[in-house]
Amino acid sequence: TTASLIQSAGIAQRDLLAQQEPLVRQNGRARPATMVATNPGLFTQSKPEDRRVVPDDPNGRVVFKVVYVVLESQYQASLTTACKRINAGQPGVAVECSGYILEELRDEANYEQFKKDVAEANIFIGSLIFVQELADKVVAAVEPNRDNLDAVCVFPSMPAVMRMNKIGSFTMASMGQSKNVMVDFMKKNKPSGTSFQDGMLKLVRTLPKVLKYLPGDKAKDARSFMMSLQYWLGGSPENIEALLLNLASNYVPEVMEKGMLNEMPVLEPEVIPDRGIWHPVASKVFETPAEYMQWLREEHAPSVGIDVDTAPVVGIVLQKSHINTKDDAHYVSFIMELESRGALVLPTYTGALDFSVCIDEYFFLNGKTLVDSVINLTGFALVGGPATQDHPKAVATLQKLDRPYLCAVPATFQTFEEWKDSELGLHPVQVALQVALPELDGAIEPIIYAGRDGVTGRSIPQADRIEVLARRALKWASLRRKEVKDKKVAITVFSFPPDKGNVGTAAYLNVFGSIFECLKAMKAEGYEVGELPESVEDLVDEVLHEKEARLASPQLNVEYKMSVSEYKELTPYASELEENWGPPPGQLNSDGANLLVYGKRFGNVFIGVQPSFGYEGDPMRLLYAKSASPHHGFAAYYTYVEKVFGADAVLHFGTHGSLEFMPGKQVGMSGGCYPDRLIQSTPNLYYYAANNPSEATIAKRRSYANTISYLTPPAENAGLY
């Protein structure tokens, strides 16, 4: 379950931190206390007080108080703007608003203030409260005050939270009573085969057609709830303002008694279609892929200089709430980045939590798949989002699509500054909801591309991360479009265990025997593999020159000598390695004048030997030492793979290498993390033992590996000897 994943993520990161602190001391590195992650760093430290709205001058006006809790921050700006509009424009009423991001309730001081605010509030609003332990805290704070609150509006959330809804006589419990006028309608229109939250949303979408036919005297409160939900889904400041004023005029006694808003016109909710294809420069939302592709071909692509017939197409899955609330700068930035690189973009969205409808309805046209790669920018599981997931349905959808599927991560549950400064990277809850759950669908490459502003709540596009994400998405897309004979593949072998065994070995795998079979299969598929050796032994001899070769052995074949000037030109971070390794070329993978890339090229296939950690006596030091870094030879190897050899993909062959254990954040790499710097834009396929999912997960999350499992050898009874 989501709750158990969150709990286990938190325990795992606390355990690693417990191991990390003594290792830092053993390495003799004095570290400022603020640099060592502690338990408070496991959840966001943003301050709800920063977003409190208080009228500057009530001037005798009736002041009503609103408290809200939301899972994500995109509604924060709309709520703040709506409250300020009311305070500036309403002569008779004013509003005081206290807002909380759900994760902030983990902080005891925040939670105590939340309980105090709820006790003094007129209206409580909650949305997408799907984390069990936090849902329990919300219920514990709101339920005792429910009778004193004038209105409780809870939009799709866990059932215990939804049951607190109270709009006049309308409650969730009343919906089950036989005398309630809404029951028959809801029973007839209840969707089947969907989760509770999607059922609510689909129900609301049908209501405008029938609301006017329901008896006004009996259905007023039920209609108010449904209209409130529609305003909420509309998301804009105007919609939220109408939501608050309608609730105040109908349910806050002091406002009702003085008739402050009696003459206020009831505005219809302003909403875009519930799902569709949205492009930031288009004048409308497109309802069919055919309509959108026609606009692309005839209007947009020519205006930005993209050739529709040859350009790769990247499908994107977006969250409607970010579009509604105009918190879409991160979406717009990413779309613009892809188009600047010559790609066509197919940006789709839905207001439901089943994002698979975007793939099913918009990524196919006339029986053909329109896209070359897909990126889910919501950061959530494909079916169910942060709520109840349906992984089998997601897997079936993605199998039908049969395209690379990346799930990028907006730093939803922590601020951009918290992520940037954290050694952990992503907080445990975010790892569970936005990395672990999408992985169960089959998602790869959890790259951070946006962060939450701690004050406004708006999403901040991260330019360098967006560039990395765009480059990697297009590299994956090119793998499908490029002729097989032109594809270049770098096969990387290791020394396993690290620095202890022979080159070209891996756990439970005959490495060179397997590579030999792989090369023969690639040749049969049309890959250019040059003249293959006649046997496995010949292959070993061409790469290593001896079967017992070690990384320090002079017998390894040198495929490429990289001059220091070329290395510095092609490796932007080369100077940062000098703190630990001195100036290049250094002592490792070097002949004293050049950096040496060990391996052998066979046509468009390069079989390379990954350099050692460099810390032969203490290889795990790299994982924990704050200022550690790969040595120049290690950096030169991956620079050669990407920028000299020009690999379309790298295949790390066997369990396991060193790339994924290089220094950096645990999850949610930044541009300064060495796994991200080293792998660059090259798609990473990793052949990994099936009995080691924990370290395979590290490879997936830190080096963006798409892992392919191999079975361990069967065990037999050895008998006595």
C-alpha angles and dihedrals in degrees: 000000000000091000094052091047090053092048094048091046091054093047092048093051093045090051091051090049089052089055093043099059098060091044090056089053092047090055088057095234116145108219127189111249091240091061095059111084112233133182095279086059090065091080137029120289097198115133122240089201089069091067099043112126118209124174111252093219119008088186094192095316122139108258118208121190127226128191122188137183121193133176094224131031102233092098092053096082093046092049092047092048092045092053092048090050090053093048092049099041111031115085096194107036140038133186135222113201132193117188133193133188106220094240091057090070089074087076108084094215090052091047093051090051089047091055090049092049092049091051090056098040132107096198131030122195126187133174138182095357097168105142104101100214092047093044087057090053092050091051091047091054100040104035096068089052097041096102091051095048114092093215137005115195115184116175123198106332139125113315095250090057094043090055089067092069112128123172106161105296092347117105133153088247092055090058088072095053116105094227094055110110093216095058099080092046093049094046091051094047100038107130118229129222095024136107120261095257094050089046090057092049094048090048093053091051090063096045101083089067094057107025093089091055095054116099105266097213094054102032101042096105094042089049090050091056093048092046089049090054090050091051089049093051088049086062101186121124089251092054093046091048090054090048093054095043093048092051092046095047093049105034113020102089098211092050091045095047095051092043092227095157103024094116094047111124114237107241119212113238112263108223139162119225113294091245137003146111112303126190120179094229097042118101094224145017113266119227100197134037090232091058092047095047089051090054090048094050099042103033121008106036094051090048093056096037100250121147105226094200097056105025120106115245120225118196117212130196114209138184114246094213091065090053093046094050093044088240090132105115091113091052093048093047093052094047090050091049092053092048092048086059092054100261130134114230127211104194113189132178142182134194090218126081093239100089092175088086088071090060096041096047105033111026095064129065125180091346095307129109111246099196135068097199136004131218123193104209094181090079090220137107112285095241117038100006110212093345128060111345128211103199097172090057090048092050092049091050093050093045089055091048093047097194133120108279119204124184109202120197130232108200091247102160099041136037123261090248092053092052093045094050097040124101087204093054103202120034117246095255091052090047089054098044101034105028111023098041095047088049088062087060090052099261120157138194108035095203119173110233104163140023136205118252107233095220108035098026091226122140114255116209112230104218099200093046092047089053091051092047092049093048092049094046090052092047089055090047092051092057089069097044100042120092111255092233090058098048117110119210128190113205109199123200128191145205106250125231089030110267092347108079140042125294115265098029131121138174113288094345138110092219104188093037088054093045090051091054090045092053092051090050091048091051090052089051092054103263116148103243100158118219108343122215114254095237144013089257091055090049091052091048093052093050103033105014088217133041095229095051118148127200091256091050118115090214095079113112114250110220098176139014112208116200119224091245092052091046092052092046095050099037110062094189096047094112091056091063092060093080089071103023108027123231120335142295088038127174102292123078088357140116091204094265105043139031111248125221109201120211143066133267122223107186106294093350121088118194104200135182112230109229120245125268088254092227096089095169096044112017094167088063086085091064095053111024108100098217099033119125141174114273123252093262092055092050091046091054094058092039087057092048094052106031108023105031090030098217118200088201139358122222113204102204117216141341109335154002136162105251096090092050096056117122119284142087118328095236129001104040122220126207088264095057111103099223088058093044093048101045091043109171100333116121107242120217113184124195102211136178112257092225094063108062094147096064090036086059090054089053091049095050103036104034097026092243123176098211125215114194127224124193122248116242116271116259121238133192106265094199127209124311 
